[in-house]
Amino acid sequence: HKSNDKVKTQTRRERHFKERALTLIISAAQGFYIIHSYINKHAIKDSNMLILLLVLITGTLLMVWLADQNTTYGISGPMPIVLMSLVKSIFNTHFPKLNSSASLITMIIVLLVLALFILFFIELTEYRIEYNDIMNISAKDIPSYLSWKLNPAGSISIMVSLSLFMLTNNIVNFIGRFIVNHNFETHVFNFTNPVGITIYLLLQMILGYFLSRLLINTKRKSKEFLKNGNYFEGIQPGQQTEKFLGSKARRICWFGSIVVAIVLAIPMYSALLVPHLLKEVYFTTQMIVFVYIGINIAETIRAYLYFDSYKQILNKYW
């Protein structure tokens, strides 16, 4: 198949094959590192290394298959799976050990409420750009506008950035144990030092920005405006519209990604300032991610319910 730009698009089978190949490579690298770590700690023997690696890779592919099935027949793809793992981690790790003073608990609750308020603001607020719709002649008093969320990437950027951050840590440790010594373990790519936290937050901002730009896709939107005859006041259709939307999208996407990074940075850097509160602060971070993913799942359900109200019309033409 070819698009209007004469760029070849991948068929579903080709895309499926490349996704599975990439999943296989990443799972094999991470699985080998995990097994090698347990062998160095004398937790397991190296005699059954290949069997353990096969089990880890099989489990990874099973999780990916479940996420695909949930994308086709369920809601929000892999997000519910990540949500359930967070619930398990919260209950098993933090609730039995949350023994602190009343002032400390109050401070954590205030911090959590403030972070959640900012996330709700980011997720529920839209940036609207008014434009002239030539097909909307009968309703001149009702303005037509192009609406963008302040953080279009949502919780996807958090999950991807965490995965890439941990994958980088595993790759560096894996290479270091072959080149330096078998006990090599870097402390740069973790959340126990300011360098690691800063690297993760920069990764989160960059990924959040590019994922948001990918989802907004100003180039496609400008072509839709050119095809439909819609235009912005004082902006010519075509290249000027694309530049205009691009400048708006840059500001919105950077704003959203930076705000999300700041929300995540507050509890992470707080854990460095007060190390004895590490578990409580980590619990706060998990709750922030938990609620953020929950918001995205709720929005997906709301979108499904919206389209269900037009089900008869859509089934007629699709």
C-alpha positions in Angstrom: 0.0 0.0 0.0 1.1 3.6 -0.6 0.0 6.8 1.1 -0.5 10.2 -0.5 3.1 11.0 0.2 4.2 7.9 -1.7 5.6 6.4 1.5 5.1 2.7 1.8 3.1 1.6 4.8 3.5 -1.7 6.5 0.9 -4.4 6.3 -0.5 -5.8 9.5 1.6 -9.0 9.1 4.8 -7.1 8.5 4.2 -4.8 11.5 3.3 -7.8 13.7 6.5 -9.7 12.7 8.7 -6.7 13.5 7.0 -6.0 16.8 7.5 -9.7 17.9 11.1 -9.7 16.7 11.9 -6.6 18.7 10.0 -8.0 21.7 12.0 -11.3 21.4 15.4 -9.4 21.3 14.6 -7.1 24.3 13.2 -10.0 26.4 16.2 -12.2 25.7 18.6 -9.4 26.7 16.7 -8.5 29.9 16.2 -12.2 30.7 19.8 -13.0 30.3 20.8 -10.1 32.5 18.4 -11.1 35.3 19.5 -14.7 35.2 23.2 -13.7 35.2 22.5 -11.4 38.2 21.0 -14.3 40.2 23.9 -16.6 39.3 26.4 -14.0 40.6 24.4 -13.8 43.8 24.4 -17.6 44.1 20.6 -17.7 44.1 20.4 -20.1 41.2 22.8 -22.4 39.3 24.0 -21.8 35.8 23.2 -25.4 34.8 19.5 -24.5 34.0 20.2 -21.1 32.5 18.8 -21.8 29.1 15.6 -23.3 30.5 15.1 -20.2 32.8 15.8 -17.9 29.8 13.2 -19.8 27.8 10.6 -19.4 30.6 11.2 -15.7 30.9 11.0 -15.1 27.1 7.8 -17.2 26.9 6.3 -15.2 29.8 7.1 -12.0 28.1 5.6 -13.0 24.8 2.5 -14.3 26.7 2.1 -10.8 28.3 2.4 -9.1 24.9 -0.2 -11.5 23.5 -2.5 -10.7 26.4 -2.0 -7.0 25.8 -2.8 -7.5 22.1 -6.0 -9.4 22.9 -7.0 -6.7 25.3 -6.4 -4.1 22.6 -8.7 -6.0 20.2 -11.4 -7.2 22.6 -10.9 -5.2 25.8 -10.0 -1.7 26.9 -6.7 0.3 26.8 -4.4 -2.5 25.7 -1.5 -3.1 28.1 -2.6 -0.4 30.6 -4.8 -2.7 32.8 -2.0 -5.2 33.0 0.4 -2.4 34.3 -2.3 -1.2 36.6 -2.7 -4.6 38.2 1.0 -4.9 38.7 1.0 -1.5 40.5 -1.9 -2.6 42.7 0.0 -5.8 43.7 3.2 -3.8 44.4 1.3 -1.2 46.5 -0.4 -3.8 48.7 2.5 -6.2 49.1 5.3 -3.6 49.6 4.0 -0.5 51.3 0.7 -0.9 53.2 2.2 -3.3 55.9 5.2 -1.1 56.4 3.7 2.4 56.5 4.4 3.2 60.1 5.1 6.9 60.5 4.1 9.9 62.6 0.9 11.8 61.9 2.8 14.9 60.6 4.7 12.7 58.2 1.6 11.0 56.9 -0.1 14.4 56.5 2.8 15.8 54.5 2.7 12.8 52.2 -1.0 13.1 51.7 -0.7 16.8 50.9 2.1 16.1 48.4 0.0 13.3 46.8 -3.1 15.5 46.6 -1.1 18.4 45.0 0.4 16.1 42.4 -2.9 14.5 41.6 -4.5 17.9 41.2 -1.9 18.9 38.7 -2.3 15.7 36.8 -6.1 16.1 36.7 -5.6 19.7 35.5 -3.2 18.5 32.7 -5.5 15.6 31.6 -8.8 17.5 31.7 -7.7 20.8 30.3 -7.8 21.4 26.5 -6.1 24.0 24.4 -8.5 25.2 21.8 -7.6 27.0 18.5 -10.6 28.6 16.8 -10.9 28.2 13.0 -13.4 29.0 10.3 -15.4 26.0 9.1 -16.9 26.6 5.7 -19.4 23.7 6.1 -20.7 25.2 9.4 -22.7 28.0 7.9 -25.9 27.4 9.8 -24.3 27.7 13.2 -22.3 30.9 13.0 -22.7 31.7 16.7 -21.2 28.3 17.7 -17.4 28.6 17.1 -15.5 25.7 15.6 -12.2 24.9 17.2 -9.3 22.4 17.1 -8.8 21.0 20.6 -5.6 19.4 22.0 -4.9 18.0 25.4 -2.1 19.6 27.3 -0.3 16.2 27.5 -1.5 14.1 24.5 1.0 11.3 25.3 -0.7 10.6 28.7 0.7 7.7 30.7 2.2 6.1 27.7 5.4 8.2 28.0 5.8 7.2 31.7 5.6 3.5 30.9 7.9 3.8 27.9 10.5 6.0 29.7 10.6 3.6 32.7 11.1 0.6 30.3 13.9 2.3 28.4 15.6 3.5 31.6 15.6 0.0 33.1 16.7 -1.5 29.8 19.6 0.9 29.6 20.6 -0.1 33.2 20.5 -3.8 32.3 22.5 -3.3 29.1 25.2 -1.3 30.8 25.5 -3.9 33.7 25.5 -6.7 31.2 28.3 -5.3 29.1 30.2 -4.2 32.3 30.2 -7.7 33.7 31.9 -9.0 30.6 34.4 -6.2 30.1 35.2 -5.0 33.7 34.4 -7.9 36.1 31.6 -10.3 36.9 30.5 -8.2 39.9 30.2 -5.0 38.0 27.0 -3.0 38.7 26.5 0.6 37.8 24.6 2.9 40.1 24.1 5.7 37.5 20.8 4.3 36.0 18.8 4.0 39.2 16.7 6.2 41.5 19.1 6.2 44.4 21.2 9.1 43.2 20.5 12.5 41.6 22.2 11.7 38.3 20.0 8.7 37.7 16.8 10.6 38.6 17.9 13.5 36.3 18.6 11.2 33.4 15.2 9.5 33.8 13.4 12.9 34.0 15.2 14.1 30.9 14.2 10.9 29.1 10.6 11.3 30.3 10.5 14.9 29.0 11.9 14.0 25.6 9.8 10.9 25.1 6.7 12.8 26.3 7.3 15.5 23.8 7.9 13.3 20.8 5.0 11.0 21.6 2.7 14.0 22.0 3.9 15.4 18.6 3.4 11.9 17.0 -0.2 11.7 18.4 -1.1 15.3 17.4 0.4 14.9 13.9 0.2 18.5 12.7 1.2 17.6 9.2 -1.8 15.4 8.7 -4.1 17.9 10.3 -2.9 20.7 8.0 -3.7 18.5 5.0 -7.1 17.8 6.3 -7.7 21.5 6.6 -6.5 22.0 3.1 -8.7 19.3 1.7 -11.8 20.4 3.6 -11.4 24.1 3.0 -11.2 25.0 6.7 -8.7 27.7 7.7 -7.4 29.8 10.6 -8.0 33.6 10.6 -5.1 35.3 8.9 -3.3 32.0 8.1 -3.2 30.6 4.5 -3.9 26.9 4.0 -1.0 24.6 3.3 2.5 25.3 4.4 1.5 28.3 6.6 -1.1 26.3 8.4 1.4 23.5 9.0 3.9 26.0 10.4 1.2 27.6 12.5 0.1 24.3 14.0 3.6 23.2 14.5 4.5 26.2 16.6 1.4 25.8 18.7 2.1 22.0 19.1 5.7 22.6 20.2 4.6 24.9 23.1 1.8 22.6 24.2 3.8 19.4 24.0 6.8 20.8 25.8 4.6 22.3 28.5 2.8 19.0 29.1 5.9 16.9 29.2 7.8 19.3 31.5 4.9 19.6 34.0 4.6 15.7 34.2 8.3 15.5 34.7 8.1 18.1 37.5 5.3 16.1 39.2 7.4 13.0 39.1 10.6 14.9 40.2 9.1 16.2 43.5 8.8 12.8 45.2 11.9 11.3 43.6 14.2 14.2 44.8 12.4 14.2 48.1 13.5 10.6 48.7 17.2 11.8 48.3 16.8 14.6 50.8 15.1 12.4 53.4 16.4 8.8 52.9 14.4 7.4 55.8 11.2 8.3 54.0 12.2 6.3 50.9 9.4 3.8 51.2 6.7 6.4 51.8 7.9 8.6 49.0 8.1 5.6 46.7 4.5 4.8 47.6 3.5 8.3 46.6 5.2 8.0 43.2 3.4 4.7 42.6 0.0 6.3 43.5 0.7 9.1 41.1 1.4 6.7 38.2 -1.6 4.5 39.3 -4.0 7.4 39.2 -2.6 8.7 35.9 -3.1 5.3 34.2 -6.5 5.1 35.7 -7.4 8.5 34.2 -6.3 7.3 30.7 -8.4 4.1 31.1 -11.4 6.1 32.1 -11.0 8.3 29.1 -10.8 5.3 26.8 -14.0 3.9 28.3 -15.7 7.3 27.9 -14.7 7.3 24.2 -16.1 3.8 23.7 -19.4 4.8 25.3 -19.5 7.9 23.1 -19.1 5.8 19.9 -21.6 3.3 21.1 -24.3 6.0 20.9 -23.6 6.2 17.2 -23.2 2.5 16.7 -26.2 2.1 14.3 -24.9 4.9 12.0 -21.3 3.6 12.1 -22.3 0.0 11.4 -24.3 1.2 8.4 -21.3 2.8 6.7 -18.4 0.8 8.0 
